[in-house]
Amino acid sequence: MTDGIKRRDFLKVLGVTGAGATITGCSEPERLLPYVVAPEEITPGVATWYTTVCDGCSAQCGMWVRTREGRAVKVEGNPNHPVSQGGLCSKGHATLQHLYNPDRFHGPMIREGDRLRQGTWDEAEQLLAASIGASANLMFIGGRMGPSMSNLVDQFVASVNGTRVEYDAVSDAPLREAARLAYGAAGLPRYDIAEARLLLSFSNDFIETGSSPVAHNKGLARMNAVDAAGSKGRFVYLGPRLSTTGLNADEWIPIRPGSEAAVALGMASVIASDASAAGPYADVLRAYTPASAAQAAGVSEDAIRELAERFASESPTLAMGPGVSGHHRHATAANVAIMILNEVAGNVGRTVHYDAGVTAAASAYADMESAVGAMAAGQVGVAIVHGANPAYSMPEASGFVEAFSQAAFKVSFASAMDETAALADLILPDRHFFEAWGDSMPRQGVMALQQPVMQPVPHFDSKQAGDVLLATSAHMGNDLGAETFYDFMRNGHMEMHDASMGDFETAWHQALRDGAVEHDMAMADSAPQLQSPDAALSFDAPALDLGGDLTLLVHPSPRFGGGEFANSPWLQELPDPVSKITWHSWLEMNGNTAEQRGIRVGDIVTVTSPHGSVDVPVWIYPGIREDAVALAMGGGHTNFGRWADGSGVNALALLPSESEQPSGAMVTLATTVTVTPTGERRRLATIEGSSDQHDRPIAPAVALADLGHAEEGEHDDGHGELQELQGVGGFVPVPAEGGAATAFPLEGSRHGPYAESHELPRWAMAIDLDKCTGCSACVTACQAENNVPWVGEEQVMMGRDMNWVRIERYLEHVDATQAGELDVRMLPMICQHCANAPCEPVCPVFATYHTPEGVNAQIYNRCVGTRYCANNCPYKVRVFNWYRYMDENVPEPMNWQWNPDVTIRTNGVMEKCSFCMQRIREVENRAALEEGRPINDGEIVPACEQSCPAEAIVFGNIRDENSRVSQVVSGERTYRVLDEILNTQPAVHYLKKVTFHEIESGGHE
Amino acid sequence: MRKHWLIGGLAGVFALAGVAFVQGGSSGGGEGAVGQVEFGQPIAFPHDQHAGSEPGQNNMDCQFCHFSAERSVDAGIPSVATCWGCHIAIPGTEHPEEVAKIQGYVERDEPIPWVRIYKIADHAHFPHMRHLNAGLECQQCHGEIQEMQVLSKPDEWWTPAKELFLGQDPVWGGDNMGWCVECHRRPDENGEQQASTDCAVCHY
């Protein structure tokens, strides 16, 4: 973005042409406000795109931001980014809502007694400088930040003789420590999931958290794909609870919490004929056998022995050690054990690399414990918190709140109120990363630039933290070498620039345009060797605090992470990929456990640990061991914004404040609990109808062994059921032209009624269920693109949720009592754009009809809201605006996010997936301007396809037999949901999931 | 046959409703003549002086100011700097006081709050560039702007009546979709329909 636009000028964009809100009423006419000086890069009505880096979590995925008239309106994955390689998660999309969060501070806030008053930046910086000058011992508590910012903070802290503490609420410290102990590695290992033929995850939820969820999700999907030789990678999940990641496994071995090390070493002992293969860990390995592993894990010895044999023979394989949900008191040792397993199976250098130096959030909680100790002892004069919210994200037992209050002067860089900022004396609201400069180094050799994509949102007088530190230093007479953070960062990059790569300016602009630069790294020639650990490691089962008879599993939420995303209504309303519950918290409990205690779904129970208790409703889940219950992080905020406060409970209230040794990570798997019904019940805000397909072929599967063996006519399409119905007189077909009444499919109906007779495209979509992981990124992407409102918890409970994409999750076979096959089907359900659509003939006003291009269109201005169409839709993909959600639920400036190319719907109007009609039109318009050239295949990319990290969705013209979508659907796995029964002839084609186990007729077990 | 009768009946009902609507509109609006806007523009901008081709007029191309009409869905409103680019040297002969207002906006660093005249509903998408590239003239929808000194809100409700009873070709139909569709339906030299009348071409 150029520096030429002033904030005032930006304000003036608001009303410009078309995109502006209509001012109605007879008192004041609508105004058109032009720019005072038009910025060169903006053409009204045409999107301007910027490349930047997502700062939502430590993965730092590449991002493209679509801006319209100077406002960011949509974010997408950058396929050119060397780490994330395209795609974006739900949280990445929701960073837009942080930008326009109405709860952001309007300016620097200065405490006066009990209240905060807004001050000026100069005043605030003077105050900070004076406070630092007046009291010794500054402590800077900082979350994850880019290399330049980190460098600046180090210099700033050094200039005032302070100390810096790194703190990440959700951290991979045990993995990093294990890599250091075992291999002397500098960062986290890099995984090549796509290459693995057998993948083991030991409680590692790599598509939800960890060093790069988007890249790992893509890797898993690629591994799952059936290759030319007709084989595919197999995924086995070992852990007490199935997370979203776990639900994608082909087998589940429900090992006891904390038994990962025993299982991994038991397996390694089978693989390594000679224990000396484990180098310095030979003695450790000798102590383990499959029998001891089976004993520790509570599963059969055969299962472990058999898995070990496959792990050795199906090379290359890959095992991943416990992530945040498995951070027990021996988590580092468990990760080392998994590294030993990878070592003996020969995976190092093939699927797992230790020389890549993946940098992710991996700070030691132990450092925070000492920081709290220092503050409590009154040894800290000025405490500065940046990019972290320890008052929420540290367990209550840590005493952070009391200790922080002991600091003489407390400063927060929070851009919106949070639990820590509420305690501060001075709040210096930082910019959102869409308004600021920065950089990131997701791994050694990859440097990505984060550039502002718009002028700061004018409602909020924010300032980039780096600039504040530089200005404060200047007030104190310290020169950190630059006046602005931009200069500081650019100078740093200029110093690092390798002259052999050409001119710096060119390289800088290239990096800004591409988003990331990958340097060739001198990779070690020889494979790294296992080293003797320089710290004591215990591979025994970790101790648990005795609080009851059920083990408490606390895991980061796929929606809220550690809680930092809780104030986004998109994410609040996003159904959890596992439970399908929106908004509030729930306790996951196995059905057998619940039955023994007389607990039903929706019963509110009190969960009590030795450290605290919470009241939470129960959701019954077969994907959790009978001796455990699970609670997600991220709920129960008290001072975090209007959507987060009071929603759910904070799982950390049940945990001790304790760090694992030697990594220093916070333990999350630490205690047992009692669960006592309170006698109260509540309705869960769930969107799930059923987790069972009830013998309908909605998400059928095919066994790998059966692929390529289907004979003509053998395929059971469920059409027999239709004939049965007809036989009993329930349905009498009218003789149709061109075929017998019972013929299926009707002649000429393959691509819809128009397709054979004209030259227009027939838009269609293919969704590969073998790749879909149910991560729900498409749900949020669609919501952002199509101005889909959120309705709130109450309305969801009434079944009025409005998402256009619904990920159906069918639990076909989930057994927590023994190791075995796992069969879970994920199916993104959107409008199927039926050629023979049941919704169309019942609309009394022709508001829904079929376009000649094969899209089932919904014309909002025609709709009178009878809802007949929704009643007649067998897929239940039509949603109705019961209220003016877009007016009533969306405060200024959250409405700045709206996509100006999509009509805002009002109450009384039905809506549904449009195949991103606005994107089709945009490409058509562009092609028409370029001498009416034809539209290229793959040029139209709906929001869901763009966002899908698993590359499961393909959109295109199915009439063109060379198009990607035609190619994809030409295989034998293709089917259309309920088509054989209802003859709806959808344009959305699904590709069956491929399982390793046999599938019974009809696609069910 | 029964169907025709039904359609006739419905048309009658709608016609009555239409009359009631128009009456309601004209009595409740508090405006003078139907469609007249009582708000003046912040600057009395004469389109004829700029774009007219009479002697003494400047014959400027519409897209000199409405710069993005050929490449964007929006035609574009000129920035204050665009006005000032010429008027820094042209003080105006008849109404220098109006021209001087531009300088005021420039100095105050403020946009000129023009009153919007032409607007179609938010639920309809009108891509300017597609129409211009199809060979349409601005005047075909907006009227002979280059001859107008003051742009006033066109008489939208009058459009279908003009068509029906007077046989006139109306410019600017506003929210009357029939006005758009009439042109989309018109056959080209080969007798083929000129543009799609699929609803989702404009409504999405």
HADDOCK unambig.tbl for C-alpha pairs under 7 A between the chains (distance, minus, plus):
assign (segid A and resid 12 and name CA) (segid B and resid 111 and name CA) 6.57 0.50 0.50
assign (segid A and resid 17 and name CA) (segid B and resid 74 and name CA) 6.38 0.50 0.50
assign (segid A and resid 17 and name CA) (segid B and resid 76 and name CA) 6.72 0.50 0.50
assign (segid A and resid 18 and name CA) (segid B and resid 74 and name CA) 6.84 0.50 0.50
assign (segid A and resid 26 and name CA) (segid B and resid 29 and name CA) 6.98 0.50 0.50
assign (segid A and resid 29 and name CA) (segid B and resid 115 and name CA) 6.35 0.50 0.50
assign (segid A and resid 30 and name CA) (segid B and resid 115 and name CA) 6.00 0.50 0.50
assign (segid A and resid 30 and name CA) (segid B and resid 116 and name CA) 5.53 0.50 0.50
assign (segid A and resid 31 and name CA) (segid B and resid 113 and name CA) 5.74 0.50 0.50
assign (segid A and resid 31 and name CA) (segid B and resid 114 and name CA) 5.46 0.50 0.50
assign (segid A and resid 31 and name CA) (segid B and resid 115 and name CA) 4.63 0.50 0.50
assign (segid A and resid 31 and name CA) (segid B and resid 116 and name CA) 5.33 0.50 0.50
assign (segid A and resid 32 and name CA) (segid B and resid 113 and name CA) 5.92 0.50 0.50
assign (segid A and resid 32 and name CA) (segid B and resid 114 and name CA) 5.17 0.50 0.50
assign (segid A and resid 32 and name CA) (segid B and resid 115 and name CA) 6.17 0.50 0.50
assign (segid A and resid 32 and name CA) (segid B and resid 116 and name CA) 5.79 0.50 0.50
assign (segid A and resid 33 and name CA) (segid B and resid 111 and name CA) 5.75 0.50 0.50
assign (segid A and resid 33 and name CA) (segid B and resid 112 and name CA) 6.16 0.50 0.50
assign (segid A and resid 33 and name CA) (segid B and resid 113 and name CA) 5.21 0.50 0.50
assign (segid A and resid 33 and name CA) (segid B and resid 114 and name CA) 6.48 0.50 0.50
assign (segid A and resid 34 and name CA) (segid B and resid 77 and name CA) 5.72 0.50 0.50
assign (segid A and resid 34 and name CA) (segid B and resid 78 and name CA) 6.33 0.50 0.50
assign (segid A and resid 34 and name CA) (segid B and resid 79 and name CA) 5.15 0.50 0.50
assign (segid A and resid 34 and name CA) (segid B and resid 80 and name CA) 6.98 0.50 0.50
assign (segid A and resid 34 and name CA) (segid B and resid 111 and name CA) 5.62 0.50 0.50
assign (segid A and resid 34 and name CA) (segid B and resid 112 and name CA) 6.66 0.50 0.50
assign (segid A and resid 35 and name CA) (segid B and resid 79 and name CA) 4.71 0.50 0.50
assign (segid A and resid 35 and name CA) (segid B and resid 80 and name CA) 6.51 0.50 0.50
assign (segid A and resid 35 and name CA) (segid B and resid 111 and name CA) 6.00 0.50 0.50
assign (segid A and resid 36 and name CA) (segid B and resid 79 and name CA) 5.14 0.50 0.50
assign (segid A and resid 36 and name CA) (segid B and resid 80 and name CA) 4.60 0.50 0.50
assign (segid A and resid 36 and name CA) (segid B and resid 81 and name CA) 5.83 0.50 0.50
assign (segid A and resid 36 and name CA) (segid B and resid 109 and name CA) 6.48 0.50 0.50
assign (segid A and resid 36 and name CA) (segid B and resid 110 and name CA) 6.30 0.50 0.50
assign (segid A and resid 36 and name CA) (segid B and resid 111 and name CA) 5.34 0.50 0.50
assign (segid A and resid 37 and name CA) (segid B and resid 79 and name CA) 5.65 0.50 0.50
assign (segid A and resid 37 and name CA) (segid B and resid 80 and name CA) 6.37 0.50 0.50
assign (segid A and resid 37 and name CA) (segid B and resid 81 and name CA) 5.23 0.50 0.50
assign (segid A and resid 38 and name CA) (segid B and resid 79 and name CA) 5.72 0.50 0.50
assign (segid A and resid 43 and name CA) (segid B and resid 68 and name CA) 6.71 0.50 0.50
assign (segid A and resid 44 and name CA) (segid B and resid 74 and name CA) 6.04 0.50 0.50
assign (segid A and resid 44 and name CA) (segid B and resid 76 and name CA) 6.26 0.50 0.50
assign (segid A and resid 45 and name CA) (segid B and resid 72 and name CA) 5.62 0.50 0.50
assign (segid A and resid 45 and name CA) (segid B and resid 73 and name CA) 5.43 0.50 0.50
assign (segid A and resid 45 and name CA) (segid B and resid 74 and name CA) 5.24 0.50 0.50
assign (segid A and resid 46 and name CA) (segid B and resid 72 and name CA) 6.04 0.50 0.50
assign (segid A and resid 851 and name CA) (segid B and resid 198 and name CA) 6.50 0.50 0.50
assign (segid A and resid 857 and name CA) (segid B and resid 200 and name CA) 6.41 0.50 0.50
assign (segid A and resid 859 and name CA) (segid B and resid 203 and name CA) 6.08 0.50 0.50
assign (segid A and resid 859 and name CA) (segid B and resid 204 and name CA) 6.63 0.50 0.50
assign (segid A and resid 861 and name CA) (segid B and resid 123 and name CA) 6.71 0.50 0.50
assign (segid A and resid 902 and name CA) (segid B and resid 204 and name CA) 6.32 0.50 0.50
assign (segid A and resid 903 and name CA) (segid B and resid 122 and name CA) 6.49 0.50 0.50
assign (segid A and resid 903 and name CA) (segid B and resid 123 and name CA) 5.26 0.50 0.50
assign (segid A and resid 903 and name CA) (segid B and resid 204 and name CA) 6.34 0.50 0.50
assign (segid A and resid 917 and name CA) (segid B and resid 204 and name CA) 6.43 0.50 0.50
assign (segid A and resid 918 and name CA) (segid B and resid 204 and name CA) 6.80 0.50 0.50
assign (segid A and resid 925 and name CA) (segid B and resid 130 and name CA) 6.67 0.50 0.50
